Amino acid sequence: MTTLETVLDGLMSRYKERVPDVGAIIHAMTGEGIIGQAGDIENDHIAFRTLGVEHLGIQSLEKIFLHCGYTKKDYYHFPEKKLDAYWYAPPAEQYPRIFISELRVKDLSPRAQEIIKSYTAEVTADPVNALDLNDGAAVDRFLHSALWRTPTLADYKVLAEESEYAAWVIYNRYYLNHFTISVHNLQPGYNTVADFNAFLEKRGFRLNDAGGKIKTSPDKGLLQSSTVARMIEATFANHEKHAIAGSYVEFAERRVLPQFAQLPLSAIRREHRREGFEANNADKIFESTYSAQTGKQ
């Protein structure tokens, strides 16, 4: 197993343990005969959330994936949520794209900045620089280790009032935010986001309806949807417990580009489909962990 495969395997195994919808969706797909096994799912992309502070953020985390052969691609900005992001193309088609976002901490209120920095100030050098990036097990451990002390519930709640993204990251750190099932290569009847959403809802999965259940790029080439994050019991400092949003599952349909519309389906490859991401889609997908979604019954 390569370093990258070790890292991806570690991320996904822990993510599946903590996000019940992953196993439940895979079980539903196999039960319906859509796939034979979990390995048949094409993972469109995985996503991380970070904080834009000294020694951390995108510039730190991306080093792991650039070292593994990923290529940095387009920049995205989310003014309302105070986020920046980039996506990264994988070294080979069997690996997922990666999306890394970063909170513009300096754009928050002085109080929120003070809380965040009281934790992140414990990181006094870029932690990725201390890693052997050829040691997949070491990188895996790092991605699942605490970079700062466990936050207090009071601090979490103050942050959540201003930025639910900030609150999520201060507790979850680099925990995998979501993985994404590519639906366009599934069998007919399930190979569009609209069809797949209908399949999920029939089985009781709740979908993020911020901006509509299907988020569509202006060129109509990228359609996305996602489940709403389930609430998990989190243990804060002083053993205080509180239910917070966990992670979720996303679904993506990348349509064939107009210039390749005449190709037979059997000839369609990844390079023939809409690539990259769409800021307006992603803006609404972020809300899968937000209380406006998780609080709905």
HELIX and SHEET records of a PDB file:
HELIX    1   1 THR A    3  ARG A   18  1                                  16    
HELIX    2   2 PRO A   20  GLY A   31  1                                  12    
HELIX    3   3 ALA A   38  ASP A   40  5                                   3    
HELIX    4   4 ILE A   58  HIS A   67  1                                  10    
HELIX    5   5 VAL A  105  ASP A  107  5                                   3    
HELIX    6   6 PRO A  110  THR A  120  1                                  11    
HELIX    7   7 PRO A  127  ALA A  130  5                                   4    
HELIX    8   8 GLY A  136  LEU A  143  1                                   8    
HELIX    9   9 LEU A  153  GLU A  162  1                                  10    
HELIX   10  10 GLU A  164  ASN A  172  1                                   9    
HELIX   11  11 VAL A  193  LYS A  202  1                                  10    
HELIX   12  12 ALA A  237  HIS A  239  5                                   3    
HELIX   13  13 PRO A  258  PHE A  260  5                                   3    
HELIX   14  14 LEU A  265  ALA A  267  5                                   3    
HELIX   15  15 ARG A  270  HIS A  272  5                                   3    
HELIX   16  16 ALA A  279  ILE A  285  1                                   7    
HELIX   17  17 PHE A  286  THR A  289  5                                   4    
HELIX   18  18 SER A  291  THR A  294  1                                   4    
SHEET    1   A 8 THR A  71  PHE A  78  0                                        
SHEET    2   A 8 LEU A  83  ALA A  89 -1                                        
SHEET    3   A 8 ARG A  97  LEU A 103 -1                                        
SHEET    4   A 8 ASN A  43  LEU A  51  1                                        
SHEET    5   A 8 HIS A 178  SER A 182 -1                                        
SHEET    6   A 8 TYR A 248  ARG A 254  1                                        
SHEET    7   A 8 LEU A 222  SER A 226 -1                                        
SHEET    8   A 8 LYS A 215  THR A 216 -1                                        
SHEET    1   B 2 MET A 231  THR A 235  0                                        
SHEET    2   B 2 LYS A 241  ALA A 245 -1                                        
END                                                                             
